[in-house]
Amino acid sequence: MAEGGDVPVVNLKNIVPNVSCLVCSEPLLTVTRLCERGHTFCINCRPYLNYCTECLGKFLSETRNYSIENIANLVKYKCNNYDAGCRTLLTRDLILKHNSTCSMSPVICPLGNIPRAKCAWTGLLPQVLVHVMTCHKDKITSRNYFKCTSLQDAYWLTIYKGEVFICYKHVKDGIWYAAVMKVGLTADMFKGIFVLKSPDPKSSEAIEMGLGVELVDNMEEIFNSGRCLMLDDVVVKRFAINREMSMAVSIEERKTV
């Protein structure tokens, strides 16, 4: 056994090339496959190989390199935003999750995907609040409850509970879509509540719908998949008068059990 100072110190980062698939270069974090001479490949590349790309040898059936898999899962990886200042180092599975929520990730303006807004600003997530308050203050409300009466495409920004929300209404092919989305400044969960009431004082007809608030990055997917309020022209007309709709939108914090 080595004595005190003789214990070798291994920098796991230096061995990354040796714990990566020989075809795709991805770390060998899950199931691996071996050739008869010990060359190791990931489970995803193996079906496309008739023989080992290193030695032309045959593959061993269902044989895994557990040692390589274990070592690969110990290596720490840099955040994708390391050059922007994030110094987070995590194992591969954790860094993938971190990369998707890192506050140093470059983002576009929350109105960037709305044709009428045409804002080309880009920056870091913590800078979004200052940006919208400076450049879009005419579209901001500090209340979590507001009326949404326009029958045309429209959008609003709301600052509530430390988060920036966007309420976007979009009309396409006779279908009226609406959703509340958030920028992602906090990890808190919210829901958007849409309430439509008949403008006829003699009618009690009403529609109320609550939907989970998702990230604005998913705007296109939210509308395409129907995870939003969707109304056709026939329904809209029942809640409109004088070219205005009787609808209110509110944002509430979702309490976790």
C-alpha positions as CSV (number, residue, x, y, z in Angstrom):
1,M,0.0,0.0,0.0
2,A,1.3,3.5,-0.9
3,E,2.4,5.7,2.0
4,G,0.9,9.1,2.7
5,G,2.4,11.4,0.0
6,D,2.8,8.5,-2.4
7,V,-0.9,8.2,-2.9
8,P,-1.5,9.2,-6.6
9,V,-4.0,11.9,-7.4
10,V,-5.9,11.4,-10.6
11,N,-7.6,14.3,-12.4
12,L,-10.7,12.6,-13.9
13,K,-11.0,15.3,-16.5
14,N,-7.8,14.0,-18.2
15,I,-9.4,10.6,-18.8
16,V,-12.6,11.9,-20.5
17,P,-11.3,10.8,-23.9
18,N,-10.9,7.3,-22.6
19,V,-14.4,7.0,-21.2
20,S,-16.1,8.2,-24.3
21,C,-17.7,6.2,-27.2
22,L,-15.2,5.7,-30.0
23,V,-17.8,6.6,-32.6
24,C,-19.9,9.5,-31.3
25,S,-17.5,10.7,-28.6
26,E,-20.3,10.9,-26.0
27,P,-19.4,9.8,-22.4
28,L,-20.1,6.2,-21.8
29,L,-22.7,6.9,-19.0
30,T,-25.2,4.1,-19.7
31,V,-25.0,0.6,-21.3
32,T,-21.8,-0.1,-23.2
33,R,-20.8,-2.7,-25.7
34,L,-17.4,-4.3,-26.2
35,C,-15.5,-5.8,-29.1
36,E,-13.4,-9.0,-28.5
37,R,-10.2,-6.8,-28.0
38,G,-11.8,-4.5,-25.4
39,H,-12.7,-1.4,-27.4
40,T,-15.9,0.1,-25.9
41,F,-18.9,1.7,-27.6
42,C,-22.2,3.2,-26.5
43,I,-25.4,1.3,-26.8
44,N,-26.7,3.8,-29.3
45,C,-23.9,3.4,-31.8
46,R,-23.6,-0.4,-31.6
47,P,-26.6,-1.2,-33.9
48,Y,-24.9,0.7,-36.7
49,L,-21.6,-1.2,-36.5
50,N,-20.9,-4.6,-38.0
51,Y,-17.4,-4.7,-36.6
52,C,-15.1,-2.7,-34.3
53,T,-14.0,0.5,-36.0
54,E,-10.6,0.3,-34.2
55,C,-9.5,-3.3,-34.8
56,L,-12.2,-4.7,-37.2
57,G,-12.9,-7.3,-34.5
58,K,-16.2,-8.9,-33.7
59,F,-18.5,-7.7,-30.9
60,L,-19.2,-9.7,-27.7
61,S,-22.9,-10.3,-27.3
62,E,-24.5,-8.4,-24.5
63,T,-21.1,-7.8,-22.7
64,R,-20.7,-4.5,-20.9
65,N,-17.7,-2.5,-19.6
66,Y,-19.0,-1.7,-16.2
67,S,-15.7,-0.2,-15.0
68,I,-15.7,2.4,-17.8
69,E,-19.4,3.2,-17.2
70,N,-18.7,3.8,-13.5
71,I,-15.7,6.0,-14.1
72,A,-17.6,8.0,-16.8
73,N,-20.3,8.8,-14.2
74,L,-17.7,10.3,-11.8
75,V,-16.2,12.8,-14.2
76,K,-17.3,16.5,-13.6
77,Y,-18.3,18.6,-16.6
78,K,-18.4,22.3,-17.1
79,C,-21.7,24.2,-17.6
80,N,-22.3,25.2,-21.2
81,N,-22.1,28.8,-20.0
82,Y,-18.7,28.5,-18.4
83,D,-17.2,31.2,-20.7
84,A,-20.1,33.5,-19.6
85,G,-19.1,33.2,-16.0
86,C,-20.9,30.1,-14.6
87,R,-18.4,28.0,-12.7
88,T,-20.7,25.0,-12.0
89,L,-19.1,21.6,-12.3
90,L,-21.3,18.5,-12.1
91,T,-21.5,14.9,-13.2
92,R,-22.9,14.5,-16.7
93,D,-26.5,13.7,-15.8
94,L,-26.7,16.6,-13.4
95,I,-25.0,19.1,-15.7
96,L,-27.5,18.4,-18.5
97,K,-30.3,19.4,-16.1
98,H,-28.3,22.4,-14.9
99,N,-27.7,23.6,-18.5
100,S,-31.4,23.9,-19.2
101,T,-32.0,26.2,-16.2
102,C,-28.6,28.0,-15.8
103,S,-29.1,31.7,-15.1
104,M,-26.2,32.5,-17.3
105,S,-27.8,31.1,-20.4
106,P,-28.4,33.6,-23.2
107,V,-32.0,34.4,-23.7
108,I,-34.1,36.5,-26.1
109,C,-36.7,39.1,-25.1
110,P,-39.9,37.4,-24.0
111,L,-41.6,39.3,-26.8
112,G,-39.0,38.2,-29.3
113,N,-41.3,35.5,-30.9
114,I,-44.3,37.8,-31.2
115,P,-44.4,39.4,-34.7
116,R,-46.1,42.6,-33.6
117,A,-43.4,43.2,-30.9
118,K,-40.4,42.7,-33.1
119,C,-37.9,43.0,-30.2
120,A,-34.4,41.6,-31.1
121,W,-32.9,42.0,-27.7
122,T,-30.7,39.2,-26.3
123,G,-29.0,39.0,-22.9
124,L,-28.8,36.9,-19.8
125,L,-31.8,35.7,-17.8
126,P,-31.2,38.0,-14.8
127,Q,-31.2,41.0,-17.2
128,V,-34.7,40.3,-18.5
129,L,-36.5,42.3,-15.8
130,V,-34.5,45.5,-16.4
131,H,-34.9,45.1,-20.2
132,V,-38.7,44.8,-20.2
133,M,-39.1,47.6,-17.6
134,T,-36.9,49.9,-19.8
135,C,-38.0,49.0,-23.3
136,H,-41.6,47.7,-22.9
137,K,-42.9,49.7,-19.9
138,D,-46.0,50.7,-21.9
139,K,-47.0,47.0,-22.0
140,I,-46.4,46.2,-18.3
141,T,-48.9,45.9,-15.5
142,S,-47.9,45.2,-11.9
143,R,-51.3,43.6,-11.2
144,N,-51.9,39.9,-11.4
145,Y,-55.4,40.5,-12.7
146,F,-56.4,42.4,-15.8
147,K,-59.0,42.6,-18.6
148,C,-58.3,41.3,-22.1
149,T,-60.9,42.8,-24.3
150,S,-59.3,43.0,-27.8
151,L,-60.6,40.6,-30.5
152,Q,-57.3,40.9,-32.4
153,D,-53.8,39.6,-31.6
154,A,-52.5,41.3,-28.4
155,Y,-50.0,40.8,-25.7
156,W,-49.3,42.1,-22.2
157,L,-46.4,41.8,-19.7
158,T,-47.0,41.4,-15.9
159,I,-44.5,41.5,-13.1
160,Y,-45.7,39.5,-10.2
161,K,-44.0,37.6,-7.3
162,G,-40.5,38.3,-8.8
163,E,-41.5,36.7,-12.1
164,V,-42.1,38.2,-15.6
165,F,-45.2,36.9,-17.3
166,I,-46.5,37.4,-20.8
167,C,-50.2,37.0,-21.8
168,Y,-50.4,36.4,-25.5
169,K,-53.6,36.2,-27.6
170,H,-53.3,35.0,-31.1
171,V,-56.0,34.5,-33.8
172,K,-55.4,32.0,-36.6
173,D,-57.7,30.4,-39.1
174,G,-60.8,31.2,-37.1
175,I,-59.4,29.9,-33.9
176,W,-58.7,32.2,-31.0
177,Y,-55.7,31.1,-28.8
178,A,-54.6,32.6,-25.5
179,A,-51.9,31.6,-22.9
180,V,-50.0,32.9,-20.0
181,M,-46.3,32.1,-20.0
182,K,-43.4,33.0,-17.7
183,V,-39.7,34.0,-18.4
184,G,-38.3,31.7,-15.7
185,L,-36.8,34.1,-13.1
186,T,-38.1,31.9,-10.3
187,A,-38.7,28.2,-9.8
188,D,-42.2,28.9,-8.4
189,M,-45.2,27.4,-10.2
190,F,-48.2,29.5,-11.4
191,K,-51.4,29.1,-13.2
192,G,-53.3,31.4,-15.5
193,I,-57.0,31.7,-15.1
194,F,-59.2,32.9,-18.0
195,V,-62.8,34.0,-17.2
196,L,-65.3,34.9,-20.0
197,K,-68.7,36.3,-19.1
198,S,-71.6,37.1,-21.3
199,P,-72.0,40.8,-21.9
200,D,-75.7,40.4,-21.8
201,P,-76.8,41.4,-18.3
202,K,-79.7,38.9,-18.5
203,S,-77.4,36.0,-19.2
204,S,-75.4,34.0,-16.7
205,E,-73.3,32.2,-19.3
206,A,-69.6,32.1,-18.4
207,I,-66.5,30.1,-19.1
208,E,-63.6,29.7,-16.6
209,M,-60.4,27.8,-17.4
210,G,-57.2,27.4,-15.4
211,L,-54.0,26.4,-17.1
212,G,-50.5,25.8,-15.8
213,V,-48.0,28.6,-16.7
214,E,-45.2,27.3,-18.8
215,L,-41.9,28.9,-20.0
216,V,-42.2,31.4,-22.8
217,D,-39.5,29.4,-24.6
218,N,-42.1,26.8,-25.3
219,M,-44.6,29.3,-26.9
220,E,-44.8,27.7,-30.3
221,E,-45.2,24.2,-28.8
222,I,-47.9,25.4,-26.3
223,F,-50.1,26.8,-29.1
224,N,-49.5,23.9,-31.5
225,S,-50.3,21.3,-28.9
226,G,-53.4,23.0,-27.6
227,R,-52.0,23.6,-24.1
228,C,-53.8,27.0,-24.0
229,L,-57.2,28.5,-24.2
230,M,-58.8,27.7,-27.6
231,L,-62.1,29.2,-28.8
232,D,-63.7,29.2,-32.2
233,D,-65.5,32.2,-33.7
234,V,-69.0,30.9,-32.7
235,V,-68.0,30.9,-29.0
236,V,-66.1,34.2,-29.2
237,K,-69.2,36.0,-30.6
238,R,-71.3,34.9,-27.5
239,F,-68.9,36.8,-25.3
240,A,-68.3,39.9,-27.4
241,I,-70.1,43.1,-27.9
242,N,-69.1,46.4,-29.7
243,R,-66.0,44.6,-31.0
244,E,-64.8,43.9,-27.5
245,M,-64.6,40.6,-25.5
246,S,-65.7,40.3,-21.9
247,M,-62.7,38.4,-20.6
248,A,-60.5,38.7,-17.6
249,V,-57.1,37.0,-16.9
250,S,-55.5,36.4,-13.6
251,I,-52.3,34.8,-12.4
252,E,-52.1,32.8,-9.2
253,E,-49.3,30.9,-7.5
254,R,-49.7,27.2,-7.5
255,K,-49.3,25.8,-4.0
256,T,-47.4,22.5,-3.7
257,V,-48.7,19.9,-1.4
